[in-house]
Every structure is written in C-alpha cells, then in structure tokens.
C-alpha cells in the first residue's frame, strides 16, 4: 500500500466519517497518526493510524483512564475536550488538548500512539483553547493558542517560560481565530489558523515569518480553504493541519460537514475529517479541490461507507470505538457479569439525565441500521440515537412493553408503544437519508424505530424527522451517537450490529 494517495486520485471523502472533528495529524516514518476532539465523551481523544492517508483504523483513545480525564457529572454537552494537537518529536508522541469542563490545557506523551499515554502535565500558564506545540532548532517549545497568542513552555514540566504575546490573528476582522498550528517548512515558519467560526463561514488562513514568533506576513490568497458562499456538498470546511508524505507530497486534513434536506440544510453526523492535496507556489500552500464521491447538490448519489460492525461482547474490554457521556465505570458497564453480554446498570433516570449509563458508537453513514438484542427482565433500557440530553430518540424495552421515546428540546413524549412478553427482544433503528429534496422544508433524513418479531420481520413503531437531531437545531459541536442505555435497574445486551446503507 502506498504511503500517500496518488496524484489525481479521486478521494473518497470524508476519510474518517461521522463525529470526528478538529483533526490533527503527524507522521512517524511511513505511518500517519491522527487525533480528534471528543467533547463530553469518555474515553477521550480517539487516535487513528493509516499508511496511505485514506484508510484509517482507530487504535485507541489517548485519555482512557479516569486519572487522565475529569468530566464532572454536571458538565455540559459540547463541553469537555477541545481540539487536540498531535505531534511526533524527538522519538516521542506529544498530545496537547483543552478540557474546558475542568483542568484547562493538558499535555500527554507516549512512545506508542496506541497507548498507554502518560498522566496529564498541566499547563496553568497557557491561557486559551486549541493549543499547539512546535519546536525550534535549539529545542525551544512554542505553544500557540486560539486568539492567537503564543508562549514558550517546558513540555516536560508544563512551566511557561516568559509571558504570552499576541501574534497574527488572521485577516482583518476575522471571526474566531482559532486552531493555530505552527510549522517550520524550508526557510519559513508558517502559522495556519481557522477563522470565520465553525459554521458555514469557516475557513483556513495562513501567514509566514522567518522566526517562530513573527512578525507574520499573511498569504495574499487567504483564505486558502473555504466553501463559504458556495453550493459544494461539503460545508463548514476549516480547522486544518498539514502533513508531508515520505514521497515529498503535502496534504491537509480538515473538518467539514455534509448538510442535507432543504433550507437551511441540516448536518446530523457532526463535523467529519476530510483530506485534500496541497501544492506550493511561491512558498505558499495551495489547497487542491476537495474531491469526493459526492454528486453535485441537492444530494450525493454515493457516499463513503464504513464497514459493518458486529460486537458480541465476548471480550473483557470494550473496543475503542465505544464511548459514553462523561464517565464509564466497571460497576455500571461490564461484559463480565453475564458471559457474552454487555450489562448496563442504570444510575440516571433516562437519556435526559447527564448521568445516564449509555454506551454508543458514532453514526458514520447518512443511511444506516443499528440492532441489538436486549434483555429487560431486570430493568428498563434500550437502543437510542443521541445528540445530547435534550435531543435524542430511543426505543426502550421494559418487562411488559416496548416504547419509543422522543426528546426534542423541552418536549419529551412517548410517541408509540407495543406490549411485550418481557423476554429478550431485538430493537432496531434505521436512518434513511433524504435522497431527493422536493421542497425547502424537507428534513435531512428519517429515523425509523421498531422491533423484530420472532420470524425476523420488522415491526415499525415510529417514523421521526431527523432534523431535530442535528447541530442546526440542537446547537453545539458534536454529532449523533447510536448505542445502548439503561434507565432503570440492569439491562443486558447480547450483541450489537451496525450496517451502513439504506434498508
């Protein structure tokens, strides 16, 4: 397998679909590693590996121990971990990130990016989010944060060396200069930033200097990446990071969204990781076309497809793709209580509760199907599509009933129910993307919830508009997560499967 996509190759973007925002990338030899924001979810900061920049495998989560990641029970959704920077320097991997819910800026190190990662080194003198690390030839470590300001630090102790100072903050009047990354490339130091806010006006701009602390000269072609004001099927493009392949080619990873439906367009998977080629003209980077398998609007004919997922819960530890809001304890979530089953013990009253016991995986496809076999003999629980505490749909099994519950903002309703014999039941959620927009108010997709009967037939209980589980409705920075939960007592789940595509 080649170490980078061939020139002219049409990429199947996004390269990491679903809620994987704020990508940061580094290369060690022929291997690429990438980390993303995880916000209120535990474990935190998913880490991926690739040999070609296109095919990525999650190899772990950098913050997978309670001592590394503190997310208070009352911390808000879309809080938690913001915008990691991942770097390989002096034979070691370095990861710096902001925990906006507790502890501020934190630095971690590892010899293997799959882990284990160190306990946190606190950076109390680094003020601001989206921290970046870069090293000068003499070993000086520069930490740059949103705003944009910069300070020298000792990365082994977290001590700041001198006072922070403002540096270039983007084009005049730029909104929300953030996600800075500082690079030494050739004879220049480059400062890459995001600006315009992380919504439709998002973009990437760059400046250069002969020294790491400026003064910085802005690129005359700024922004070097944006889809603002266009009808491109990928929007909100920004928060980029550069990497050079072993063959000398250059690439940018960045976030973007795929809005669907009518006006104003709703994105439901969250911000995803995309890839584009980079060339250099007059010592400035030029970002190539964001090529995809997507047809022109109103909607893609094809989409990147993640492989099917099947988990029979036969291992003692959950795979790294499984995440939970804020925390996950062995007492509340275990595969050891009943062999070959995942057992969830409720501690929050419902999905509305920040303390709910929920284990899910990011929705990675515009259309998909998720199923699980639930045994509710000892409690209440089920299968849900979650955006946050105020926006979710679930199908819940009890000893005598299966019901569909919808939470949209301040409104919570049981929208359908069906008697149950109290035994194990297959719960099913299908997400069907809107393929043809026929009027402006049409939503991006439909979420269908139901059960499978003993013959394997599907009994639909509810068909709900997916727009209410979108960032444009709910706000925030995350995307959908599909998984299992317990609301009363203990619920056991024999297996879970996720299959991409329409059904």
Phi, psi and omega in degrees: 000135181289160183274353177204154178300146177292147177301135180085354179291136177277116184281147175266080181275148359286149181283334170232097185283163180086186185293081177222075186268170171058051185292140171231138191228150170213165178235139173231106185066235179264008185251137175253144177228144186219141178231152183227163172292150179231351175056235188276005186268147178237140353294164190251154177060083176297142181240131183240157178232145176210154171252353185223006180073353183252317182258117186241142177234130177286125182254357178162190172231132185296323183250089185239016176232143180304328179292343178269332190224114178251114177237100184304148182304331182262011179291147188281154168298148188067013167267207175080228192267122181247132157048072175289155166243129181246126181222153173245120185212133174055041176078010183226151174265138182235136178225124178238138188206159177254128169259100185285347180269343180186142166081346175071220185277135185226146180237138181228153178227158177202150171272338177234120183296343175285351178103171003283150173266155185292168165294160186289143166259118184281146180239069186295336180272357178264111185250121182130164181261176175060052184290150179231151176238138173210145183246136174278171181298331181272007178093357177296132179257123180256131176246121182243137183232167179304143177142303012241131177230166190216145177210147174279142179225160166266107186290347179276336181243339185086002182286138174275144183242092185101183182262145175298148177222147179287141173234196186299133184242027175096181179302155180306131179078008182298134177277137170051061173294121188206183177052048180289143171223128182251131183226146166260114181229113183064229181268004186242152163258130181247137175246109180261132179223160167263151177203165180096000185082157187273017178260213189296339182265011182301149178197174179236130176233165186213152174219166182220159181207161175278347180229155185293339182256015174087187005289149185257137178260121182287149176292132180293344181260013179300145353285143182279346173213124169194151172243016179300136177075015179242171176255022178300141181292345174254123183238177177060030185289130180178193178053061185267163174214141184259149174212146177252134177280164178301336180275004180092351179289156179241148184216156174235130166262148184199167178264156175198171178229160178241086181290147180226175180080197182278222184263132012267007186090133183235129173255133190245340182274354187088189180273132188247167182263124180243168183223140175216149177285155180230133171243169182238128177230122182055039179064026172238141177283139177240117183276128181284180181299141175279085184280143182215176170273012186273136172282169176298162176306156018277348184195148180293145174279328178229164179215152173301139186238125174282153180292156175300153180237133174224127178231119178262007175055043180265350179267156182287333179243146178287150176298155186295342180286343180282129182227159182220148178294119167074316181198168175204114182256154178294336178288327183264343185215112184208150172255010186257347181288319177226117187304130178077012178231151169264123181251125178245128181250120187295140169229344174247152188290331183194181176296345176287343188269130178302337181267014182301144173273108186220133177232117186218173176235148179298135170290124187246000184227146181296326172237139182196170175225134176236140182220151173208151173260113184251139174246105184265019186301334184249008182179196178239138176178177183183211185241135186217155167254117187244131166255314172197189183296336185256001183214100180196154172238140179215152171245119192244134179254138173235184181295337184228005187203151166241131185221152176257127182241131179240133173238119179229103182060233181280356186259132176229132185212143166274108189268344178196155177209165182207136177298150180223152179276002177085356178273181178304142184218141176273117177262143187218137175232128175243135174248121183243113181290147174286116185268335180223120181272118183254345175204158194298330186269007183290136182283171184283334182194174178236136178253118183252128183237137180188194181230161173258136178279181186292341178268001180090001177286154183263128176252106181283131177253329181204151178228111190239149180288126184283348184299333184284352172249051180231159178294326181296333176268311188277336189079181177089194191232006187257191177219182183291143172231131181250128180188194187253152181211162173235132180249336178217133175063216181240134177237137181251141181234122186282323181198166176219136170224150182227128182230125179286160175100163180284151182228000000 
